[in-house]
Every structure is written in structure tokens, then in C-alpha cells.
């Protein structure tokens, strides 16, 4: 999988992609948790029934990407 793909697939459905370095890692954890409801509504989060070929939005992957690239 391409690094940051879950982040791009999930987040750009609703808004311009934020710059990962714009927030510290601890803040990204809160943001991703808040956005999980939107991800469930817009698409399916891992664990729900998938449609063949549909991207699976992985909150853990999104958070890991953001934390790796977070500001200090």
C-alpha cells in the first residue's frame, strides 16, 4: 500500500487534505477519533461489510501516518 493512502482516501472525500505537520501527534489522535463518525458515514471503516474493490478506510493507518508526519 502507498504510504498515506488511507489518509488520502478517507480525508479528501470531505475536505482539502490537512498538512500532517500542522498539528502535533497528540492532537491528531483526537482529530481522527472525531472524524471516524464521518468516515463511517461516507464509506466503510474496516470491519463492516465491504463491496468488492471498495477502499477500506483504516483509522489506525490514518493516525499512524499523521503521527509520523506530525509537527512538534
C-alpha positions in Angstrom: 0.0 0.0 0.0 1.2 3.5 -0.7 2.2 5.4 2.3 -0.6 7.8 3.4 -3.1 6.2 1.1 -5.8 5.6 3.8 -5.3 9.2 4.9 -5.9 10.5 1.3 -8.7 8.1 0.6 -10.6 9.0 3.7 -9.9 12.6 4.3 -10.2 14.1 0.8 -13.8 12.8 0.5 -15.0 15.7 2.6 -12.3 18.4 2.7 -8.9 19.6 1.5 -6.2 17.3 2.9 -4.6 18.9 6.0 -0.8 19.1 6.2 0.2 16.4 8.7 2.9 18.7 10.2 0.2 21.3 11.0 -0.7 19.6 14.3 1.3 17.7 17.0 0.8 13.9 17.1 -1.3 14.0 20.3 -3.8 16.4 18.6 -4.1 14.1 15.5 -5.3 11.3 17.7 -8.3 13.5 18.8 -9.0 14.7 15.3 -9.0 11.1 13.8 -11.3 9.9 16.6 -13.7 12.7 15.9 -13.6 12.0 12.1 -14.3 8.3 12.5 -18.1 9.0 12.5 -17.8 10.9 9.2 -15.7 8.1 7.7 -18.3 5.6 8.7 -21.0 7.7 7.0 -19.0 8.5 3.9 -17.6 5.0 3.4 -17.0 1.9 5.4 -14.5 1.5 8.1 -12.6 -1.8 8.3 -14.8 -4.4 9.9 -18.0 -3.5 8.1 -19.2 -5.5 5.1 -17.1 -4.5 2.0 -18.1 -4.1 -1.6 -15.5 -5.7 -3.9 -12.9 -3.1 -5.0 -14.1 -0.5 -2.4 -11.2 1.1 -0.5 -11.3 0.3 3.2 -10.7 3.3 5.4 -8.3 2.3 8.2 -8.4 4.8 11.1 -5.3 3.2 12.6 -3.3 3.6 9.4 -4.5 7.2 9.0 -3.4 8.0 12.6 -0.1 6.3 12.2 0.6 8.3 9.0 -0.4 11.6 10.6 1.6 10.9 13.8 4.8 10.0 11.8 4.5 13.3 9.9 3.1 15.5 12.7 4.6 18.8 13.8 6.5 19.0 17.0 
